[in-house]
Amino acid sequence: MSHSLILRLLNNKGASAEHLDQCAYLVRNVPVRRLIRPHDLGRLSEIVDTVESDLRRTVGSSAESIDQATASR
């Protein structure tokens, strides 16, 4: 919440409560990953493959659109 710019812009108690609800919804429904990568650019394609693989597992049936988006690489 402290990094949410909208709270500083609005400075409205009602909006703050709604914003908190929206943040809570995101926390419950959006998976978060941490990528710790080597500083070796030679392994970049391996990192991309790992991220794409994780994304396919996460989105399930939507993986087809991921494949289409990455086919142009």
PDB file of N, CA, C, O and CB in Angstrom:
ATOM      1  N   MET A   1       0.816  -1.193   0.000  1.00  0.00           N
ATOM      2  CA  MET A   1       0.000   0.000   0.000  1.00  0.00           C
ATOM      3  C   MET A   1       0.863   1.262   0.000  1.00  0.00           C
ATOM      4  O   MET A   1       0.490   2.261  -0.616  1.00  0.00           O
ATOM      5  CB  MET A   1      -0.930  -0.005   1.200  1.00  0.00           C
ATOM      6  N   SER A   2       1.994   1.231   0.672  1.00  0.00           N
ATOM      7  CA  SER A   2       2.802   2.448   0.775  1.00  0.00           C
ATOM      8  C   SER A   2       3.336   2.899  -0.579  1.00  0.00           C
ATOM      9  O   SER A   2       3.663   4.073  -0.753  1.00  0.00           O
ATOM     10  CB  SER A   2       3.958   2.226   1.732  1.00  0.00           C
ATOM     11  N   HIS A   3       3.429   1.982  -1.543  1.00  0.00           N
ATOM     12  CA  HIS A   3       3.932   2.330  -2.868  1.00  0.00           C
ATOM     13  C   HIS A   3       2.805   2.595  -3.857  1.00  0.00           C
ATOM     14  O   HIS A   3       3.051   2.733  -5.055  1.00  0.00           O
ATOM     15  CB  HIS A   3       4.823   1.224  -3.393  1.00  0.00           C
ATOM     16  N   SER A   4       1.580   2.667  -3.370  1.00  0.00           N
ATOM     17  CA  SER A   4       0.437   2.913  -4.244  1.00  0.00           C
ATOM     18  C   SER A   4       0.262   4.412  -4.442  1.00  0.00           C
ATOM     19  O   SER A   4      -0.189   5.117  -3.539  1.00  0.00           O
ATOM     20  CB  SER A   4      -0.853   2.285  -3.661  1.00  0.00           C
ATOM     21  N   LEU A   5       0.611   4.880  -5.595  1.00  0.00           N
ATOM     22  CA  LEU A   5       0.545   6.302  -5.912  1.00  0.00           C
ATOM     23  C   LEU A   5      -0.871   6.841  -5.803  1.00  0.00           C
ATOM     24  O   LEU A   5      -1.072   7.991  -5.412  1.00  0.00           O
ATOM     25  CB  LEU A   5       1.084   6.552  -7.303  1.00  0.00           C
ATOM     26  N   ILE A   6      -1.842   6.026  -6.142  1.00  0.00           N
ATOM     27  CA  ILE A   6      -3.222   6.505  -6.151  1.00  0.00           C
ATOM     28  C   ILE A   6      -3.656   7.011  -4.779  1.00  0.00           C
ATOM     29  O   ILE A   6      -4.431   7.964  -4.698  1.00  0.00           O
ATOM     30  CB  ILE A   6      -4.157   5.396  -6.612  1.00  0.00           C
ATOM     31  N   LEU A   7      -3.175   6.400  -3.704  1.00  0.00           N
ATOM     32  CA  LEU A   7      -3.562   6.860  -2.368  1.00  0.00           C
ATOM     33  C   LEU A   7      -3.077   8.277  -2.116  1.00  0.00           C
ATOM     34  O   LEU A   7      -3.793   9.089  -1.530  1.00  0.00           O
ATOM     35  CB  LEU A   7      -3.009   5.920  -1.295  1.00  0.00           C
ATOM     36  N   ARG A   8      -1.890   8.568  -2.548  1.00  0.00           N
ATOM     37  CA  ARG A   8      -1.360   9.921  -2.356  1.00  0.00           C
ATOM     38  C   ARG A   8      -2.085  10.932  -3.232  1.00  0.00           C
ATOM     39  O   ARG A   8      -2.235  12.093  -2.851  1.00  0.00           O
ATOM     40  CB  ARG A   8       0.136   9.953  -2.657  1.00  0.00           C
ATOM     41  N   LEU A   9      -2.528  10.501  -4.389  1.00  0.00           N
ATOM     42  CA  LEU A   9      -3.217  11.417  -5.290  1.00  0.00           C
ATOM     43  C   LEU A   9      -4.638  11.709  -4.821  1.00  0.00           C
ATOM     44  O   LEU A   9      -5.104  12.845  -4.904  1.00  0.00           O
ATOM     45  CB  LEU A   9      -3.244  10.846  -6.695  1.00  0.00           C
ATOM     46  N   LEU A  10      -5.312  10.696  -4.338  1.00  0.00           N
ATOM     47  CA  LEU A  10      -6.714  10.861  -3.952  1.00  0.00           C
ATOM     48  C   LEU A  10      -6.881  11.454  -2.561  1.00  0.00           C
ATOM     49  O   LEU A  10      -7.672  12.375  -2.362  1.00  0.00           O
ATOM     50  CB  LEU A  10      -7.421   9.535  -4.016  1.00  0.00           C
ATOM     51  N   ASN A  11      -6.134  10.923  -1.605  1.00  0.00           N
ATOM     52  CA  ASN A  11      -6.225  11.357  -0.212  1.00  0.00           C
ATOM     53  C   ASN A  11      -7.681  11.422   0.249  1.00  0.00           C
ATOM     54  O   ASN A  11      -8.124  12.408   0.837  1.00  0.00           O
ATOM     55  CB  ASN A  11      -5.554  12.727  -0.034  1.00  0.00           C
ATOM     56  N   ASN A  12      -8.407  10.348  -0.034  1.00  0.00           N
ATOM     57  CA  ASN A  12      -9.833  10.266   0.265  1.00  0.00           C
ATOM     58  C   ASN A  12     -10.068   8.987   1.053  1.00  0.00           C
ATOM     59  O   ASN A  12      -9.684   7.908   0.603  1.00  0.00           O
ATOM     60  CB  ASN A  12     -10.701  10.296  -1.042  1.00  0.00           C
ATOM     61  N   LYS A  13     -10.695   9.091   2.229  1.00  0.00           N
ATOM     62  CA  LYS A  13     -10.873   7.921   3.101  1.00  0.00           C
ATOM     63  C   LYS A  13     -11.683   6.823   2.418  1.00  0.00           C
ATOM     64  O   LYS A  13     -11.322   5.650   2.518  1.00  0.00           O
ATOM     65  CB  LYS A  13     -11.561   8.333   4.405  1.00  0.00           C
ATOM     66  N   GLY A  14     -12.755   7.167   1.733  1.00  0.00           N
ATOM     67  CA  GLY A  14     -13.561   6.163   1.036  1.00  0.00           C
ATOM     68  C   GLY A  14     -12.777   5.480  -0.062  1.00  0.00           C
ATOM     69  O   GLY A  14     -12.863   4.265  -0.243  1.00  0.00           O
ATOM     70  N   ALA A  15     -12.014   6.270  -0.790  1.00  0.00           N
ATOM     71  CA  ALA A  15     -11.196   5.714  -1.860  1.00  0.00           C
ATOM     72  C   ALA A  15     -10.103   4.824  -1.283  1.00  0.00           C
ATOM     73  O   ALA A  15      -9.738   3.820  -1.894  1.00  0.00           O
ATOM     74  CB  ALA A  15     -10.580   6.836  -2.711  1.00  0.00           C
ATOM     75  N   SER A  16      -9.580   5.177  -0.116  1.00  0.00           N
ATOM     76  CA  SER A  16      -8.536   4.370   0.519  1.00  0.00           C
ATOM     77  C   SER A  16      -9.062   2.992   0.877  1.00  0.00           C
ATOM     78  O   SER A  16      -8.364   1.997   0.683  1.00  0.00           O
ATOM     79  CB  SER A  16      -8.000   5.069   1.771  1.00  0.00           C
ATOM     80  N   ALA A  17     -10.284   2.916   1.400  1.00  0.00           N
ATOM     81  CA  ALA A  17     -10.876   1.624   1.761  1.00  0.00           C
ATOM     82  C   ALA A  17     -11.098   0.777   0.516  1.00  0.00           C
ATOM     83  O   ALA A  17     -10.830  -0.424   0.517  1.00  0.00           O
ATOM     84  CB  ALA A  17     -12.208   1.824   2.516  1.00  0.00           C
ATOM     85  N   GLU A  18     -11.585   1.401  -0.534  1.00  0.00           N
ATOM     86  CA  GLU A  18     -11.806   0.671  -1.779  1.00  0.00           C
ATOM     87  C   GLU A  18     -10.472   0.201  -2.359  1.00  0.00           C
ATOM     88  O   GLU A  18     -10.371  -0.917  -2.865  1.00  0.00           O
ATOM     89  CB  GLU A  18     -12.558   1.553  -2.801  1.00  0.00           C
ATOM     90  N   HIS A  19      -9.467   1.042  -2.286  1.00  0.00           N
ATOM     91  CA  HIS A  19      -8.146   0.682  -2.797  1.00  0.00           C
ATOM     92  C   HIS A  19      -7.566  -0.495  -2.008  1.00  0.00           C
ATOM     93  O   HIS A  19      -6.948  -1.389  -2.588  1.00  0.00           O
ATOM     94  CB  HIS A  19      -7.194   1.894  -2.728  1.00  0.00           C
ATOM     95  N   LEU A  20      -7.763  -0.494  -0.701  1.00  0.00           N
ATOM     96  CA  LEU A  20      -7.302  -1.608   0.125  1.00  0.00           C
ATOM     97  C   LEU A  20      -7.998  -2.897  -0.290  1.00  0.00           C
ATOM     98  O   LEU A  20      -7.354  -3.943  -0.375  1.00  0.00           O
ATOM     99  CB  LEU A  20      -7.554  -1.320   1.617  1.00  0.00           C
ATOM    100  N   ASP A  21      -9.297  -2.841  -0.551  1.00  0.00           N
ATOM    101  CA  ASP A  21     -10.030  -4.019  -1.022  1.00  0.00           C
ATOM    102  C   ASP A  21      -9.468  -4.516  -2.350  1.00  0.00           C
ATOM    103  O   ASP A  21      -9.334  -5.721  -2.560  1.00  0.00           O
ATOM    104  CB  ASP A  21     -11.526  -3.699  -1.170  1.00  0.00           C
ATOM    105  N   GLN A  22      -9.143  -3.593  -3.239  1.00  0.00           N
ATOM    106  CA  GLN A  22      -8.576  -3.973  -4.530  1.00  0.00           C
ATOM    107  C   GLN A  22      -7.200  -4.620  -4.365  1.00  0.00           C
ATOM    108  O   GLN A  22      -6.887  -5.603  -5.036  1.00  0.00           O
ATOM    109  CB  GLN A  22      -8.475  -2.749  -5.445  1.00  0.00           C
ATOM    110  N   CYS A  23      -6.393  -4.073  -3.479  1.00  0.00           N
ATOM    111  CA  CYS A  23      -5.071  -4.657  -3.209  1.00  0.00           C
ATOM    112  C   CYS A  23      -5.211  -6.056  -2.619  1.00  0.00           C
ATOM    113  O   CYS A  23      -4.475  -6.967  -2.996  1.00  0.00           O
ATOM    114  CB  CYS A  23      -4.262  -3.756  -2.249  1.00  0.00           C
ATOM    115  N   ALA A  24      -6.153  -6.228  -1.696  1.00  0.00           N
ATOM    116  CA  ALA A  24      -6.386  -7.541  -1.085  1.00  0.00           C
ATOM    117  C   ALA A  24      -6.828  -8.546  -2.137  1.00  0.00           C
ATOM    118  O   ALA A  24      -6.397  -9.699  -2.112  1.00  0.00           O
ATOM    119  CB  ALA A  24      -7.443  -7.442   0.033  1.00  0.00           C
ATOM    120  N   TYR A  25      -7.675  -8.126  -3.054  1.00  0.00           N
ATOM    121  CA  TYR A  25      -8.121  -9.004  -4.138  1.00  0.00           C
ATOM    122  C   TYR A  25      -6.924  -9.458  -4.979  1.00  0.00           C
ATOM    123  O   TYR A  25      -6.801 -10.639  -5.305  1.00  0.00           O
ATOM    124  CB  TYR A  25      -9.164  -8.283  -5.030  1.00  0.00           C
ATOM    125  N   LEU A  26      -6.055  -8.526  -5.323  1.00  0.00           N
ATOM    126  CA  LEU A  26      -4.877  -8.867  -6.117  1.00  0.00           C
ATOM    127  C   LEU A  26      -3.978  -9.860  -5.393  1.00  0.00           C
ATOM    128  O   LEU A  26      -3.478 -10.808  -5.998  1.00  0.00           O
ATOM    129  CB  LEU A  26      -4.089  -7.610  -6.457  1.00  0.00           C
ATOM    130  N   VAL A  27      -3.776  -9.643  -4.107  1.00  0.00           N
ATOM    131  CA  VAL A  27      -2.925 -10.543  -3.318  1.00  0.00           C
ATOM    132  C   VAL A  27      -3.500 -11.957  -3.316  1.00  0.00           C
ATOM    133  O   VAL A  27      -2.754 -12.933  -3.396  1.00  0.00           O
ATOM    134  CB  VAL A  27      -2.779 -10.023  -1.869  1.00  0.00           C
ATOM    135  N   ARG A  28      -4.817 -12.066  -3.224  1.00  0.00           N
ATOM    136  CA  ARG A  28      -5.460 -13.385  -3.195  1.00  0.00           C
ATOM    137  C   ARG A  28      -5.467 -14.070  -4.554  1.00  0.00           C
ATOM    138  O   ARG A  28      -5.482 -15.299  -4.617  1.00  0.00           O
ATOM    139  CB  ARG A  28      -6.877 -13.255  -2.695  1.00  0.00           C
ATOM    140  N   ASN A  29      -5.457 -13.312  -5.634  1.00  0.00           N
ATOM    141  CA  ASN A  29      -5.726 -13.893  -6.946  1.00  0.00           C
ATOM    142  C   ASN A  29      -4.591 -13.849  -7.961  1.00  0.00           C
ATOM    143  O   ASN A  29      -4.681 -14.492  -9.006  1.00  0.00           O
ATOM    144  CB  ASN A  29      -6.869 -13.221  -7.520  1.00  0.00           C
ATOM    145  N   VAL A  30      -3.544 -13.118  -7.683  1.00  0.00           N
ATOM    146  CA  VAL A  30      -2.455 -12.998  -8.653  1.00  0.00           C
ATOM    147  C   VAL A  30      -1.202 -13.656  -8.084  1.00  0.00           C
ATOM    148  O   VAL A  30      -0.674 -13.220  -7.062  1.00  0.00           O
ATOM    149  CB  VAL A  30      -2.183 -11.504  -9.006  1.00  0.00           C
ATOM    150  N   PRO A  31      -0.728 -14.708  -8.752  1.00  0.00           N
ATOM    151  CA  PRO A  31       0.484 -15.354  -8.256  1.00  0.00           C
ATOM    152  C   PRO A  31       1.699 -14.434  -8.409  1.00  0.00           C
ATOM    153  O   PRO A  31       1.796 -13.655  -9.358  1.00  0.00           O
ATOM    154  CB  PRO A  31       0.725 -16.678  -8.999  1.00  0.00           C
ATOM    155  N   VAL A  32       2.599 -14.544  -7.469  1.00  0.00           N
ATOM    156  CA  VAL A  32       3.811 -13.720  -7.483  1.00  0.00           C
ATOM    157  C   VAL A  32       5.013 -14.648  -7.538  1.00  0.00           C
ATOM    158  O   VAL A  32       5.062 -15.663  -6.843  1.00  0.00           O
ATOM    159  CB  VAL A  32       3.883 -12.778  -6.228  1.00  0.00           C
ATOM    160  N   ARG A  33       5.955 -14.297  -8.351  1.00  0.00           N
ATOM    161  CA  ARG A  33       7.181 -15.073  -8.467  1.00  0.00           C
ATOM    162  C   ARG A  33       8.363 -14.147  -8.234  1.00  0.00           C
ATOM    163  O   ARG A  33       8.279 -12.935  -8.428  1.00  0.00           O
ATOM    164  CB  ARG A  33       7.282 -15.769  -9.855  1.00  0.00           C
ATOM    165  N   ARG A  34       9.454 -14.745  -7.817  1.00  0.00           N
ATOM    166  CA  ARG A  34      10.705 -14.006  -7.682  1.00  0.00           C
ATOM    167  C   ARG A  34      11.724 -14.667  -8.600  1.00  0.00           C
ATOM    168  O   ARG A  34      11.961 -15.872  -8.522  1.00  0.00           O
ATOM    169  CB  ARG A  34      11.208 -13.978  -6.189  1.00  0.00           C
ATOM    170  N   LEU A  35      12.305 -13.881  -9.445  1.00  0.00           N
ATOM    171  CA  LEU A  35      13.297 -14.388 -10.382  1.00  0.00           C
ATOM    172  C   LEU A  35      14.673 -13.938  -9.924  1.00  0.00           C
ATOM    173  O   LEU A  35      14.982 -12.747  -9.895  1.00  0.00           O
ATOM    174  CB  LEU A  35      13.007 -13.905 -11.827  1.00  0.00           C
ATOM    175  N   ILE A  36      15.480 -14.908  -9.573  1.00  0.00           N
ATOM    176  CA  ILE A  36      16.877 -14.631  -9.239  1.00  0.00           C
ATOM    177  C   ILE A  36      17.684 -15.167 -10.412  1.00  0.00           C
ATOM    178  O   ILE A  36      17.746 -16.374 -10.643  1.00  0.00           O
ATOM    179  CB  ILE A  36      17.320 -15.295  -7.848  1.00  0.00           C
ATOM    180  N   ARG A  37      18.283 -14.274 -11.127  1.00  0.00           N
ATOM    181  CA  ARG A  37      18.945 -14.668 -12.362  1.00  0.00           C
ATOM    182  C   ARG A  37      20.457 -14.534 -12.248  1.00  0.00           C
ATOM    183  O   ARG A  37      20.971 -13.696 -11.507  1.00  0.00           O
ATOM    184  CB  ARG A  37      18.433 -13.834 -13.523  1.00  0.00           C
ATOM    185  N   PRO A  38      21.147 -15.370 -12.992  1.00  0.00           N
ATOM    186  CA  PRO A  38      22.598 -15.208 -13.054  1.00  0.00           C
ATOM    187  C   PRO A  38      22.926 -13.980 -13.903  1.00  0.00           C
ATOM    188  O   PRO A  38      22.121 -13.569 -14.740  1.00  0.00           O
ATOM    189  CB  PRO A  38      23.280 -16.486 -13.638  1.00  0.00           C
ATOM    190  N   HIS A  39      24.071 -13.411 -13.696  1.00  0.00           N
ATOM    191  CA  HIS A  39      24.482 -12.230 -14.455  1.00  0.00           C
ATOM    192  C   HIS A  39      25.153 -12.611 -15.774  1.00  0.00           C
ATOM    193  O   HIS A  39      25.777 -11.778 -16.431  1.00  0.00           O
ATOM    194  CB  HIS A  39      25.428 -11.373 -13.621  1.00  0.00           C
ATOM    195  N   ASP A  40      25.016 -13.867 -16.142  1.00  0.00           N
ATOM    196  CA  ASP A  40      25.612 -14.396 -17.360  1.00  0.00           C
ATOM    197  C   ASP A  40      24.592 -14.321 -18.495  1.00  0.00           C
ATOM    198  O   ASP A  40      23.648 -15.111 -18.527  1.00  0.00           O
ATOM    199  CB  ASP A  40      26.100 -15.857 -17.150  1.00  0.00           C
ATOM    200  N   LEU A  41      24.768 -13.388 -19.418  1.00  0.00           N
ATOM    201  CA  LEU A  41      23.828 -13.242 -20.528  1.00  0.00           C
ATOM    202  C   LEU A  41      23.811 -14.458 -21.445  1.00  0.00           C
ATOM    203  O   LEU A  41      22.882 -14.628 -22.234  1.00  0.00           O
ATOM    204  CB  LEU A  41      24.168 -12.009 -21.331  1.00  0.00           C
ATOM    205  N   GLY A  42      24.815 -15.290 -21.349  1.00  0.00           N
ATOM    206  CA  GLY A  42      24.850 -16.512 -22.138  1.00  0.00           C
ATOM    207  C   GLY A  42      23.744 -17.482 -21.756  1.00  0.00           C
ATOM    208  O   GLY A  42      23.422 -18.394 -22.518  1.00  0.00           O
ATOM    209  N   ARG A  43      23.165 -17.288 -20.584  1.00  0.00           N
ATOM    210  CA  ARG A  43      22.084 -18.166 -20.119  1.00  0.00           C
ATOM    211  C   ARG A  43      20.708 -17.514 -20.278  1.00  0.00           C
ATOM    212  O   ARG A  43      19.720 -18.010 -19.737  1.00  0.00           O
ATOM    213  CB  ARG A  43      22.310 -18.543 -18.653  1.00  0.00           C
ATOM    214  N   LEU A  44      20.645 -16.415 -21.012  1.00  0.00           N
ATOM    215  CA  LEU A  44      19.402 -15.676 -21.155  1.00  0.00           C
ATOM    216  C   LEU A  44      18.280 -16.526 -21.748  1.00  0.00           C
ATOM    217  O   LEU A  44      17.148 -16.465 -21.268  1.00  0.00           O
ATOM    218  CB  LEU A  44      19.629 -14.460 -22.014  1.00  0.00           C
ATOM    219  N   SER A  45      18.568 -17.308 -22.773  1.00  0.00           N
ATOM    220  CA  SER A  45      17.510 -18.135 -23.377  1.00  0.00           C
ATOM    221  C   SER A  45      16.993 -19.176 -22.384  1.00  0.00           C
ATOM    222  O   SER A  45      15.809 -19.510 -22.405  1.00  0.00           O
ATOM    223  CB  SER A  45      18.034 -18.836 -24.651  1.00  0.00           C
ATOM    224  N   GLU A  46      17.857 -19.685 -21.524  1.00  0.00           N
ATOM    225  CA  GLU A  46      17.442 -20.628 -20.482  1.00  0.00           C
ATOM    226  C   GLU A  46      16.481 -19.948 -19.497  1.00  0.00           C
ATOM    227  O   GLU A  46      15.492 -20.543 -19.070  1.00  0.00           O
ATOM    228  CB  GLU A  46      18.681 -21.188 -19.731  1.00  0.00           C
ATOM    229  N   ILE A  47      16.781 -18.719 -19.152  1.00  0.00           N
ATOM    230  CA  ILE A  47      15.926 -17.961 -18.233  1.00  0.00           C
ATOM    231  C   ILE A  47      14.567 -17.706 -18.877  1.00  0.00           C
ATOM    232  O   ILE A  47      13.529 -17.862 -18.232  1.00  0.00           O
ATOM    233  CB  ILE A  47      16.596 -16.619 -17.837  1.00  0.00           C
ATOM    234  N   VAL A  48      14.575 -17.315 -20.148  1.00  0.00           N
ATOM    235  CA  VAL A  48      13.319 -17.078 -20.869  1.00  0.00           C
ATOM    236  C   VAL A  48      12.490 -18.353 -20.900  1.00  0.00           C
ATOM    237  O   VAL A  48      11.285 -18.308 -20.655  1.00  0.00           O
ATOM    238  CB  VAL A  48      13.593 -16.580 -22.311  1.00  0.00           C
ATOM    239  N   ASP A  49      13.112 -19.485 -21.195  1.00  0.00           N
ATOM    240  CA  ASP A  49      12.396 -20.766 -21.222  1.00  0.00           C
ATOM    241  C   ASP A  49      11.781 -21.083 -19.867  1.00  0.00           C
ATOM    242  O   ASP A  49      10.651 -21.568 -19.795  1.00  0.00           O
ATOM    243  CB  ASP A  49      13.338 -21.896 -21.642  1.00  0.00           C
ATOM    244  N   THR A  50      12.514 -20.815 -18.797  1.00  0.00           N
ATOM    245  CA  THR A  50      12.015 -21.073 -17.445  1.00  0.00           C
ATOM    246  C   THR A  50      10.804 -20.204 -17.131  1.00  0.00           C
ATOM    247  O   THR A  50       9.814 -20.686 -16.582  1.00  0.00           O
ATOM    248  CB  THR A  50      13.118 -20.826 -16.411  1.00  0.00           C
ATOM    249  N   VAL A  51      10.882 -18.934 -17.477  1.00  0.00           N
ATOM    250  CA  VAL A  51       9.764 -18.014 -17.225  1.00  0.00           C
ATOM    251  C   VAL A  51       8.547 -18.427 -18.052  1.00  0.00           C
ATOM    252  O   VAL A  51       7.430 -18.452 -17.535  1.00  0.00           O
ATOM    253  CB  VAL A  51      10.169 -16.551 -17.556  1.00  0.00           C
ATOM    254  N   GLU A  52       8.751 -18.749 -19.322  1.00  0.00           N
ATOM    255  CA  GLU A  52       7.636 -19.167 -20.173  1.00  0.00           C
ATOM    256  C   GLU A  52       7.001 -20.452 -19.660  1.00  0.00           C
ATOM    257  O   GLU A  52       5.777 -20.585 -19.665  1.00  0.00           O
ATOM    258  CB  GLU A  52       8.109 -19.359 -21.614  1.00  0.00           C
ATOM    259  N   SER A  53       7.814 -21.389 -19.220  1.00  0.00           N
ATOM    260  CA  SER A  53       7.301 -22.648 -18.684  1.00  0.00           C
ATOM    261  C   SER A  53       6.449 -22.409 -17.441  1.00  0.00           C
ATOM    262  O   SER A  53       5.372 -22.988 -17.298  1.00  0.00           O
ATOM    263  CB  SER A  53       8.456 -23.598 -18.354  1.00  0.00           C
ATOM    264  N   ASP A  54       6.933 -21.561 -16.554  1.00  0.00           N
ATOM    265  CA  ASP A  54       6.174 -21.239 -15.348  1.00  0.00           C
ATOM    266  C   ASP A  54       4.867 -20.547 -15.711  1.00  0.00           C
ATOM    267  O   ASP A  54       3.828 -20.822 -15.111  1.00  0.00           O
ATOM    268  CB  ASP A  54       7.005 -20.351 -14.407  1.00  0.00           C
ATOM    269  N   LEU A  55       4.917 -19.662 -16.678  1.00  0.00           N
ATOM    270  CA  LEU A  55       3.716 -18.956 -17.109  1.00  0.00           C
ATOM    271  C   LEU A  55       2.691 -19.924 -17.695  1.00  0.00           C
ATOM    272  O   LEU A  55       1.495 -19.795 -17.431  1.00  0.00           O
ATOM    273  CB  LEU A  55       4.072 -17.880 -18.137  1.00  0.00           C
ATOM    274  N   ARG A  56       3.145 -20.881 -18.476  1.00  0.00           N
ATOM    275  CA  ARG A  56       2.224 -21.888 -19.031  1.00  0.00           C
ATOM    276  C   ARG A  56       1.546 -22.684 -17.918  1.00  0.00           C
ATOM    277  O   ARG A  56       0.344 -22.944 -17.983  1.00  0.00           O
ATOM    278  CB  ARG A  56       2.979 -22.847 -19.978  1.00  0.00           C
ATOM    279  N   ARG A  57       2.304 -23.065 -16.908  1.00  0.00           N
ATOM    280  CA  ARG A  57       1.708 -23.809 -15.784  1.00  0.00           C
ATOM    281  C   ARG A  57       0.703 -22.940 -15.037  1.00  0.00           C
ATOM    282  O   ARG A  57      -0.326 -23.433 -14.575  1.00  0.00           O
ATOM    283  CB  ARG A  57       2.806 -24.302 -14.811  1.00  0.00           C
ATOM    284  N   THR A  58       0.997 -21.660 -14.918  1.00  0.00           N
ATOM    285  CA  THR A  58       0.144 -20.749 -14.162  1.00  0.00           C
ATOM    286  C   THR A  58      -1.158 -20.451 -14.885  1.00  0.00           C
ATOM    287  O   THR A  58      -2.223 -20.467 -14.268  1.00  0.00           O
ATOM    288  CB  THR A  58       0.879 -19.460 -13.884  1.00  0.00           C
ATOM    289  N   VAL A  59      -1.092 -20.179 -16.180  1.00  0.00           N
ATOM    290  CA  VAL A  59      -2.292 -19.769 -16.906  1.00  0.00           C
ATOM    291  C   VAL A  59      -3.062 -20.931 -17.505  1.00  0.00           C
ATOM    292  O   VAL A  59      -4.198 -20.754 -17.947  1.00  0.00           O
ATOM    293  CB  VAL A  59      -1.924 -18.815 -17.991  1.00  0.00           C
ATOM    294  N   GLY A  60      -2.477 -22.099 -17.528  1.00  0.00           N
ATOM    295  CA  GLY A  60      -3.191 -23.278 -18.000  1.00  0.00           C
ATOM    296  C   GLY A  60      -3.616 -23.180 -19.447  1.00  0.00           C
ATOM    297  O   GLY A  60      -2.774 -23.146 -20.345  1.00  0.00           O
ATOM    298  N   SER A  61      -4.924 -23.133 -19.684  1.00  0.00           N
ATOM    299  CA  SER A  61      -5.454 -23.191 -21.043  1.00  0.00           C
ATOM    300  C   SER A  61      -5.117 -21.963 -21.872  1.00  0.00           C
ATOM    301  O   SER A  61      -5.243 -22.000 -23.096  1.00  0.00           O
ATOM    302  CB  SER A  61      -6.938 -23.366 -21.001  1.00  0.00           C
ATOM    303  N   SER A  62      -4.703 -20.903 -21.252  1.00  0.00           N
ATOM    304  CA  SER A  62      -4.330 -19.700 -21.999  1.00  0.00           C
ATOM    305  C   SER A  62      -2.918 -19.797 -22.560  1.00  0.00           C
ATOM    306  O   SER A  62      -2.442 -18.869 -23.214  1.00  0.00           O
ATOM    307  CB  SER A  62      -4.444 -18.471 -21.108  1.00  0.00           C
ATOM    308  N   ALA A  63      -2.254 -20.908 -22.309  1.00  0.00           N
ATOM    309  CA  ALA A  63      -0.868 -21.068 -22.744  1.00  0.00           C
ATOM    310  C   ALA A  63      -0.730 -20.963 -24.256  1.00  0.00           C
ATOM    311  O   ALA A  63       0.340 -20.614 -24.754  1.00  0.00           O
ATOM    312  CB  ALA A  63      -0.324 -22.402 -22.272  1.00  0.00           C
ATOM    313  N   GLU A  64      -1.792 -21.258 -24.992  1.00  0.00           N
ATOM    314  CA  GLU A  64      -1.738 -21.169 -26.444  1.00  0.00           C
ATOM    315  C   GLU A  64      -1.392 -19.748 -26.896  1.00  0.00           C
ATOM    316  O   GLU A  64      -0.616 -19.562 -27.832  1.00  0.00           O
ATOM    317  CB  GLU A  64      -3.074 -21.608 -27.052  1.00  0.00           C
ATOM    318  N   SER A  65      -1.967 -18.759 -26.232  1.00  0.00           N
ATOM    319  CA  SER A  65      -1.672 -17.374 -26.603  1.00  0.00           C
ATOM    320  C   SER A  65      -0.229 -17.008 -26.269  1.00  0.00           C
ATOM    321  O   SER A  65       0.379 -16.185 -26.953  1.00  0.00           O
ATOM    322  CB  SER A  65      -2.633 -16.416 -25.892  1.00  0.00           C
ATOM    323  N   ILE A  66       0.315 -17.612 -25.228  1.00  0.00           N
ATOM    324  CA  ILE A  66       1.723 -17.393 -24.885  1.00  0.00           C
ATOM    325  C   ILE A  66       2.597 -17.950 -25.999  1.00  0.00           C
ATOM    326  O   ILE A  66       3.559 -17.312 -26.423  1.00  0.00           O
ATOM    327  CB  ILE A  66       2.081 -18.056 -23.519  1.00  0.00           C
ATOM    328  N   ASP A  67       2.253 -19.150 -26.470  1.00  0.00           N
ATOM    329  CA  ASP A  67       3.012 -19.763 -27.549  1.00  0.00           C
ATOM    330  C   ASP A  67       2.986 -18.889 -28.802  1.00  0.00           C
ATOM    331  O   ASP A  67       4.008 -18.727 -29.470  1.00  0.00           O
ATOM    332  CB  ASP A  67       2.460 -21.153 -27.861  1.00  0.00           C
ATOM    333  N   GLN A  68       1.826 -18.330 -29.119  1.00  0.00           N
ATOM    334  CA  GLN A  68       1.715 -17.468 -30.295  1.00  0.00           C
ATOM    335  C   GLN A  68       2.555 -16.212 -30.123  1.00  0.00           C
ATOM    336  O   GLN A  68       3.204 -15.764 -31.068  1.00  0.00           O
ATOM    337  CB  GLN A  68       0.251 -17.092 -30.552  1.00  0.00           C
ATOM    338  N   ALA A  69       2.546 -15.648 -28.934  1.00  0.00           N
ATOM    339  CA  ALA A  69       3.292 -14.416 -28.680  1.00  0.00           C
ATOM    340  C   ALA A  69       4.794 -14.647 -28.753  1.00  0.00           C
ATOM    341  O   ALA A  69       5.539 -13.776 -29.203  1.00  0.00           O
ATOM    342  CB  ALA A  69       2.922 -13.846 -27.319  1.00  0.00           C
ATOM    343  N   THR A  70       5.238 -15.813 -28.313  1.00  0.00           N
ATOM    344  CA  THR A  70       6.677 -16.075 -28.286  1.00  0.00           C
ATOM    345  C   THR A  70       7.177 -16.695 -29.584  1.00  0.00           C
ATOM    346  O   THR A  70       8.388 -16.808 -29.778  1.00  0.00           O
ATOM    347  CB  THR A  70       7.016 -16.984 -27.126  1.00  0.00           C
ATOM    348  N   ALA A  71       6.285 -17.096 -30.470  1.00  0.00           N
ATOM    349  CA  ALA A  71       6.692 -17.722 -31.725  1.00  0.00           C
ATOM    350  C   ALA A  71       7.455 -16.749 -32.617  1.00  0.00           C
ATOM    351  O   ALA A  71       8.245 -17.160 -33.467  1.00  0.00           O
ATOM    352  CB  ALA A  71       5.474 -18.257 -32.465  1.00  0.00           C
ATOM    353  N   SER A  72       7.216 -15.479 -32.418  1.00  0.00           N
ATOM    354  CA  SER A  72       7.879 -14.486 -33.263  1.00  0.00           C
ATOM    355  C   SER A  72       9.307 -14.194 -32.830  1.00  0.00           C
ATOM    356  O   SER A  72      10.003 -13.420 -33.488  1.00  0.00           O
ATOM    357  CB  SER A  72       7.090 -13.209 -33.263  1.00  0.00           C
ATOM    358  N   ARG A  73       9.763 -14.805 -31.723  1.00  0.00           N
ATOM    359  CA  ARG A  73      11.134 -14.560 -31.246  1.00  0.00           C
ATOM    360  C   ARG A  73      12.144 -15.116 -32.191  1.00  0.00           C
ATOM    361  O   ARG A  73      13.346 -15.002 -31.948  1.00  0.00           O
ATOM    362  CB  ARG A  73      11.346 -15.156 -29.875  1.00  0.00           C
TER     363      ARG A  73
END
